Amino acid sequence: MPNVVWDSGNSRHLRERGRCRAVEVEEIINATCHTSRRQRLAVEPGERVKWKYFGETCAGRFLVVIAEDGASGVRPITCWPLVGRQRMRYLGWRRTRKTAR
């Protein structure tokens, strides 16, 4: 389970946007209750590796979380609700992922 790194910048961003709570972000990154899908994002040379997580919280909310790798762990950047086709693709992936195990 990756260490989720919070600082004043990303904590403030989550509070200001109000789209998701810190505990929900951690549930997605750590795949606490449901399997999360992690997709590497393209970045410029020299930038930190960034990830897009698709997942479902323990309370049943579907979210997308953007985070970056750091020396201390994974630092969340932003998040938003997972809806529409992306949600359907995630659920389809999760179904095939569970049967493959």
Backbone hydrogen bonds in HBPLUS format (Angstrom, degrees):
<---DONOR---> <-ACCEPTOR-->    atom                        ^
c    i                          cat <-CA-CA->   ^        H-A-AA   ^      H-
h    n   atom  resd res      DA  || num        DHA   H-A  angle D-A-AA Bond
n    s   type  num  typ     dist DA aas  dist angle  dist       angle   num
A0074-VAL N   A0003-ASN O   2.74 MM  71  6.06 152.2  1.82 162.5 171.4     1
A0005-VAL N   A0074-VAL O   2.79 MM  69  5.77 164.7  1.81 141.0 145.6     2
A0011-SER N   A0007-ASP O   3.06 MM   4  5.99 158.4  2.11 153.9 160.8     3
A0012-ARG N   A0008-SER O   3.02 MM   4  5.84 155.6  2.08 134.9 141.9     4
A0013-HIS N   A0009-GLY O   3.05 MM   4  6.21 159.2  2.09 144.9 150.9     5
A0014-LEU N   A0010-ASN O   3.14 MM   4  6.30 161.2  2.18 143.1 146.8     6
A0015-ARG N   A0011-SER O   3.08 MM   4  6.38 162.6  2.12 149.5 154.2     7
A0016-GLU N   A0012-ARG O   2.82 MM   4  6.03 165.5  1.84 160.1 163.9     8
A0017-ARG N   A0013-HIS O   3.00 MM   4  6.10 164.2  2.02 152.8 156.7     9
A0018-GLY N   A0014-LEU O   2.91 MM   4  5.85 156.0  1.97 146.0 153.4    10
A0024-GLU N   A0021-ARG O   3.06 MM   3  5.29 122.6  2.40 101.6 115.7    11
A0025-VAL N   A0021-ARG O   3.07 MM   4  6.45 156.9  2.13 153.9 160.5    12
A0026-GLU N   A0022-ALA O   3.00 MM   4  6.27 160.3  2.04 153.5 158.4    13
A0027-GLU N   A0023-VAL O   3.02 MM   4  6.23 148.5  2.12 139.8 148.4    14
A0028-ILE N   A0024-GLU O   3.06 MM   4  6.37 148.6  2.16 147.2 154.8    15
A0029-ILE N   A0025-VAL O   2.99 MM   4  6.26 174.2  1.99 158.5 159.3    16
A0030-ASN N   A0026-GLU O   2.89 MM   4  5.85 164.1  1.92 148.3 153.4    17
A0031-ALA N   A0027-GLU O   2.95 MM   4  5.52 108.6  2.47 125.1 138.9    18
A0032-THR N   A0027-GLU O   3.01 MM   5  4.92 151.7  2.09 134.8 143.4    19
A0031-ALA N   A0028-ILE O   3.20 MM   3  4.98 150.1  2.29  96.5 105.5    20
A0037-ARG N   A0054-PHE O   2.84 MM  17  5.06 160.3  1.88 150.0 155.3    21
A0054-PHE N   A0037-ARG O   2.80 MM  17  5.06 155.1  1.86 146.9 155.3    22
A0039-GLN N   A0052-LYS O   2.84 MM  13  5.11 152.5  1.91 141.1 150.4    23
A0052-LYS N   A0039-GLN O   2.79 MM  13  5.11 156.9  1.85 146.9 155.0    24
A0041-LEU N   A0050-LYS O   2.94 MM   9  5.46 176.5  1.94 145.3 144.9    25
A0047-GLU N   A0044-GLU O   3.08 MM   3  5.64 163.8  2.10 139.3 141.5    26
A0069-ASP N   A0049-VAL O   2.82 MM  20  5.50 159.7  1.86 159.9 166.6    27
A0051-TRP N   A0067-ALA O   2.71 MM  16  5.30 164.6  1.73 158.3 162.2    28
A0067-ALA N   A0051-TRP O   2.96 MM  16  5.30 160.1  2.00 149.7 155.2    29
A0053-TYR N   A0065-VAL O   2.75 MM  12  5.00 170.7  1.76 155.5 158.6    30
A0065-VAL N   A0053-TYR O   2.89 MM  12  5.00 157.5  1.94 140.9 148.0    31
A0055-GLY N   A0063-LEU O   3.06 MM   8  5.62 154.6  2.13 162.2 166.2    32
A0063-LEU N   A0055-GLY O   2.88 MM   8  5.62 156.9  1.93 151.3 159.0    33
A0057-THR N   A0061-ARG O   2.70 MM   4  5.18 160.6  1.74 151.5 157.3    34
A0060-GLY N   A0057-THR O   3.02 MM   3  5.15 160.2  2.07 105.2 111.4    35
A0082-LEU N   A0062-PHE O   2.87 MM  20  5.05 170.8  1.88 117.2 118.1    36
A0064-VAL N   A0080-TRP O   2.81 MM  16  5.43 159.3  1.85 166.8 172.8    37
A0080-TRP N   A0064-VAL O   2.99 MM  16  5.43 147.2  2.10 146.3 155.2    38
A0066-ILE N   A0078-THR O   2.91 MM  12  5.38 171.2  1.92 150.9 153.6    39
A0077-ILE N   A0066-ILE O   2.70 MM  11  5.52 167.7  1.72 155.7 151.6    40
A0078-THR N   A0066-ILE O   3.35 MM  12  5.38 156.1  2.41 133.2 138.9    41
A0068-GLU N   A0075-ARG O   2.90 MM   7  5.26 156.3  1.95 135.8 141.1    42
A0075-ARG N   A0068-GLU O   2.82 MM   7  5.26 171.6  1.82 161.2 160.7    43
A0070-GLY N   A0073-GLY O   2.74 MM   3  5.15 134.4  1.95 154.6 169.7    44
A0073-GLY N   A0070-GLY O   3.35 MM   3  5.15 143.4  2.49  93.3 103.3    45
A0087-ARG N   A0083-VAL O   3.41 MM   4  4.93 156.2  2.47 105.1 107.9    46
A0088-MET N   A0084-GLY O   3.11 MM   4  6.49 158.4  2.16 149.7 156.0    47
A0089-ARG N   A0085-ARG O   2.82 MM   4  6.06 159.7  1.86 154.8 160.2    48
A0090-TYR N   A0086-GLN O   2.92 MM   4  6.13 158.1  1.97 146.9 153.0    49
A0091-LEU N   A0087-ARG O   2.93 MM   4  6.19 166.0  1.95 154.1 157.3    50
A0092-GLY N   A0088-MET O   2.93 MM   4  6.12 155.0  1.99 146.2 153.3    51
A0093-TRP N   A0089-ARG O   2.88 MM   4  6.09 158.5  1.92 149.4 155.4    52
A0094-ARG N   A0090-TYR O   2.81 MM   4  6.07 158.6  1.85 152.7 159.2    53
A0095-ARG N   A0091-LEU O   2.97 MM   4  6.17 154.7  2.04 145.1 151.1    54
A0096-THR N   A0092-GLY O   3.15 MM   4  6.42 164.6  2.17 150.0 153.2    55
A0097-ARG N   A0093-TRP O   2.80 MM   4  5.91 149.1  1.89 148.8 158.9    56
A0098-LYS N   A0094-ARG O   2.99 MM   4  6.14 157.7  2.04 148.5 152.4    57
A0099-THR N   A0095-ARG O   3.24 MM   4  6.47 157.5  2.29 145.3 150.9    58
A0100-ALA N   A0096-THR O   3.04 MM   4  6.09 136.4  2.24 138.3 149.2    59
A0101-ARG N   A0098-LYS O   3.37 MM   3  5.51 148.1  2.48  98.3 106.8    60
